[in-house]
Amino acid sequence: MFWFSWMTVRDNVAYGLRMRNIPKKAHNEIADHYIEMIGLSKFASSYPCQLSGGMKQRVSVARAFANDPEILLMDEPFGALDEQNRILLQQELLRIWDMTKKTTVFITHSIDEALCLGDRVMIMTAHPGKVKMIIDIDLPRPREIASLRTTIHYNELYQKIWFSLREEVLRGKENELNL
């Protein structure tokens, strides 16, 4: 997560828009829309040092969506958060995705996170990293993470992914020993 410490939340969210020469009035309106969407309107004039880690992550999500890319790439954006904030932000991301339907490539090492957020899970092989398997995640939407984890189908998908990943982890360890 990259922040301009001297810029407010609004200015950080609007930064990409400003770099694309979007007029100031428009980029502030867009930034405010996404800041409101993540529930931080009261903090639009705050600086990064005044925010908690979870709030900063929410602002990072707003900044990513505000730039309106064709495909949004998120590389372990919640990896440094505690479990409670991670779940809250996952739920927030699901809510925002439900409104925008933005194609998102979400990289994670968490099976739970992949199942809760994804429509497809791509499992990679050990060295060299190639696509081993793609699993369609046919869990209903909208998704409520806490209740989703208790369903039989969720657990079946979890097991399928785990056993495939386990095989690759063991293969990777075996390759390391043979070096």
C-alpha positions as CSV (number, residue, x, y, z in Angstrom):
1,M,0.0,0.0,0.0
2,F,1.5,3.3,-1.1
3,W,0.5,6.6,0.4
4,F,1.5,10.2,-0.1
5,S,1.8,11.1,3.6
6,W,1.3,14.9,2.9
7,M,-2.0,14.3,1.0
8,T,-5.4,13.9,2.5
9,V,-7.5,10.8,2.0
10,R,-9.4,12.6,-0.8
11,D,-6.2,13.6,-2.5
12,N,-4.7,10.1,-2.2
13,V,-7.9,8.6,-3.7
14,A,-8.0,11.2,-6.5
15,Y,-4.3,11.0,-7.3
16,G,-4.6,8.7,-10.3
17,L,-7.5,10.8,-11.7
18,R,-5.3,13.9,-11.4
19,M,-2.5,12.2,-13.2
20,R,-4.9,11.5,-16.1
21,N,-5.8,15.2,-16.3
22,I,-9.4,14.7,-15.1
23,P,-10.7,18.1,-14.1
24,K,-10.4,18.8,-10.3
25,K,-14.1,19.1,-9.8
26,A,-14.7,15.8,-11.4
27,H,-11.9,13.9,-9.7
28,N,-13.0,15.2,-6.3
29,E,-16.6,14.1,-7.0
30,I,-15.3,10.6,-8.1
31,A,-13.0,10.4,-5.0
32,D,-15.8,11.5,-2.7
33,H,-18.2,8.9,-4.2
34,Y,-15.7,6.0,-3.5
35,I,-14.8,7.4,-0.1
36,E,-18.5,7.4,0.8
37,M,-18.8,3.9,-0.6
38,I,-16.2,2.6,1.8
39,G,-17.8,4.5,4.7
40,L,-15.0,7.0,5.4
41,S,-16.7,10.3,4.4
42,K,-15.9,11.8,7.8
43,F,-12.2,11.1,7.1
44,A,-11.9,12.6,3.6
45,S,-9.8,15.5,4.9
46,S,-7.7,13.3,7.2
47,Y,-4.1,12.4,6.6
48,P,-2.7,8.8,6.4
49,C,-1.1,9.1,9.9
50,Q,-4.5,9.7,11.3
51,L,-6.0,6.4,10.1
52,S,-5.9,2.9,11.3
53,G,-4.4,0.1,9.2
54,G,-7.9,-1.1,8.2
55,M,-9.0,2.4,7.3
56,K,-5.9,2.8,5.1
57,Q,-6.7,-0.5,3.3
58,R,-10.3,0.6,2.7
59,V,-8.9,3.9,1.2
60,S,-6.6,1.8,-1.0
61,V,-9.6,-0.1,-2.3
62,A,-11.4,3.2,-3.0
63,R,-8.4,4.5,-4.8
64,A,-8.2,1.4,-7.0
65,F,-11.9,1.5,-7.9
66,A,-11.8,5.3,-8.4
67,N,-9.3,5.0,-11.2
68,D,-11.8,2.7,-13.1
69,P,-9.3,0.3,-14.7
70,E,-10.7,-2.3,-17.1
71,I,-9.2,-5.0,-14.9
72,L,-8.4,-4.4,-11.2
73,L,-5.3,-6.3,-9.9
74,M,-5.2,-6.8,-6.1
75,D,-2.0,-8.5,-4.9
76,E,-2.7,-9.7,-1.3
77,P,-4.2,-6.4,-0.2
78,F,-5.4,-7.7,3.1
79,G,-2.4,-9.9,3.9
80,A,-1.1,-7.6,6.8
81,L,-4.5,-7.3,8.6
82,D,-5.8,-9.1,11.6
83,E,-8.6,-11.7,10.9
84,Q,-11.4,-9.4,12.1
85,N,-10.4,-6.5,9.8
86,R,-9.6,-8.9,7.0
87,I,-13.2,-10.3,7.1
88,L,-14.7,-6.8,7.3
89,L,-12.7,-5.6,4.3
90,Q,-13.5,-8.8,2.3
91,Q,-17.2,-8.1,3.0
92,E,-16.7,-4.5,2.0
93,L,-14.9,-5.5,-1.3
94,L,-17.8,-7.9,-2.0
95,R,-20.3,-5.1,-1.5
96,I,-18.4,-2.7,-3.8
97,W,-17.9,-5.4,-6.4
98,D,-21.6,-6.1,-6.3
99,M,-22.2,-2.4,-7.2
100,T,-19.5,-2.1,-9.8
101,K,-19.1,-5.7,-11.3
102,K,-15.5,-4.7,-11.9
103,T,-13.3,-7.6,-13.2
104,T,-10.8,-8.2,-10.4
105,V,-7.7,-10.5,-10.3
106,F,-7.2,-11.1,-6.6
107,I,-4.0,-12.8,-5.5
108,T,-4.0,-14.5,-2.2
109,H,-2.5,-17.4,-0.3
110,S,-5.7,-17.9,1.7
111,I,-8.1,-20.6,0.6
112,D,-10.8,-18.9,2.6
113,E,-10.2,-15.6,1.0
114,A,-10.2,-17.1,-2.5
115,L,-13.5,-18.9,-1.9
116,C,-15.2,-16.0,-0.3
117,L,-14.2,-13.4,-2.9
118,G,-13.7,-15.4,-6.1
119,D,-15.8,-16.7,-9.0
120,R,-12.8,-18.8,-10.1
121,V,-9.7,-20.0,-8.3
122,M,-6.5,-20.6,-10.2
123,I,-4.1,-23.1,-8.6
124,M,-0.4,-22.7,-9.6
125,T,2.2,-25.5,-9.8
126,A,5.4,-25.5,-7.8
127,H,8.5,-24.3,-9.7
128,P,8.0,-23.3,-12.4
129,G,4.7,-21.6,-11.7
130,K,2.2,-22.7,-14.2
131,V,-1.6,-23.0,-14.1
132,K,-2.4,-26.4,-12.6
133,M,-6.1,-26.1,-12.3
134,I,-9.0,-23.6,-12.5
135,I,-11.9,-24.3,-10.2
136,D,-15.2,-22.5,-10.7
137,I,-16.6,-21.2,-7.4
138,D,-20.3,-21.6,-7.8
139,L,-21.3,-20.2,-4.4
140,P,-24.4,-18.0,-4.4
141,R,-24.1,-14.2,-4.4
142,P,-24.5,-11.9,-2.5
143,R,-22.1,-13.6,-0.1
144,E,-22.1,-13.2,3.6
145,I,-18.7,-14.6,4.6
146,A,-19.5,-15.8,8.1
147,S,-22.5,-17.9,7.0
148,L,-20.8,-19.0,3.7
149,R,-18.1,-20.8,5.6
150,T,-20.6,-23.1,7.3
151,T,-22.1,-24.5,4.1
152,I,-21.3,-28.0,2.9
153,H,-20.5,-26.9,-0.7
154,Y,-18.0,-24.3,0.7
155,N,-16.2,-27.1,2.6
156,E,-16.2,-29.4,-0.4
157,L,-14.5,-26.6,-2.5
158,Y,-12.1,-25.9,0.3
159,Q,-11.0,-29.6,0.4
160,K,-10.6,-29.8,-3.3
161,I,-8.4,-26.7,-3.3
162,W,-6.4,-27.8,-0.3
163,F,-5.6,-31.2,-1.6
164,S,-4.4,-29.8,-4.9
165,L,-2.3,-27.1,-3.2
166,R,-0.9,-29.7,-0.7
167,E,0.3,-31.8,-3.6
168,E,2.2,-28.7,-5.0
169,V,3.6,-27.7,-1.7
170,L,5.0,-31.2,-1.1
171,R,6.4,-31.3,-4.7
172,G,8.1,-27.9,-4.1
173,K,9.7,-29.1,-0.9
174,E,10.8,-32.3,-2.6
175,N,12.4,-30.2,-5.4
176,E,14.2,-28.1,-2.8
177,L,15.7,-31.2,-1.1
178,N,17.0,-32.5,-4.4
179,L,18.9,-29.3,-5.3
